[in-house]
Amino acid sequence: MQLRRTTRKSLTRLDRKSRDADLRVRCRLLLKVHAGRSPHRAAREIGCHPATAYRVVARFIE
């Protein structure tokens, strides 16, 4: 998955400043998948279910 630089910066900023834990997990998943990890591995590193990672990535791509 490729992200534009502005999108990547926005996700990083949201991850740092958001108080919503679910939003932070979604941002981290997208950034890790962008970095080359599989959704399954990114989910394992973050501590969420792999189905959550696949769902987040699929919705973001839409």
For each residue, the residues with C-beta under 8 A, 3 or more apart:
1: 30 33 34 57 60 61
2: 34
3: 7 8 11 30 34
4: 7 8
5: 8 9
6: 9 10
7: 3 4 10 11
8: 3 4 5 11 12 31 34
9: 5 6 12 13
10: 6 7 13 14
11: 3 7 8 14 15 27 30 31
12: 8 9 15 16 27 31
13: 9 10 16 17
14: 10 11 17 18 23 24 27
15: 11 12 18 24 27 28 31
16: 12 13
17: 13 14
18: 14 15 23 24 27
19:
20: 23 24
21: 24 25
22: 25 26
23: 14 18 20 26 27
24: 14 15 18 20 21 27 28
25: 21 22 28 29 46 48 52
26: 22 23 29 30 56
27: 11 12 14 15 18 23 24 30 31
28: 15 24 25 31 32 42 46
29: 25 26 32 33 39 42 43 46 48 52 53 56 57
30: 1 3 11 26 27 33 34 56 57 60
31: 8 11 12 15 27 28 34 35
32: 28 29 35 37 41 42 45 46
33: 1 29 30 36 37 38 39 42 53 57
34: 1 2 3 8 30 31
35: 31 32
36: 33
37: 32 33 41 42 45
38: 33 41 42
39: 29 33 42 43 50 53 54 56 57
40: 43 44 50 53 54
41: 32 37 38 44 45
42: 28 29 32 33 37 38 39 45 46 53
43: 29 39 40 46 47 48 49 50 52 53
44: 40 41 47 50
45: 32 37 41 42
46: 25 28 29 32 42 43 53
47: 43 44
48: 25 29 43 52 53
49: 43 52 53
50: 39 40 43 44 53 54
51: 54 55
52: 25 29 43 48 49 55 56
53: 29 33 39 40 42 43 46 48 49 50 56 57
54: 39 40 50 51 57 58
55: 51 52 58 59
56: 26 29 30 39 52 53 59 60
57: 1 29 30 33 39 53 54 60 61
58: 54 55 61 62
59: 55 56 62
60: 1 30 56 57
61: 1 57 58
62: 58 59
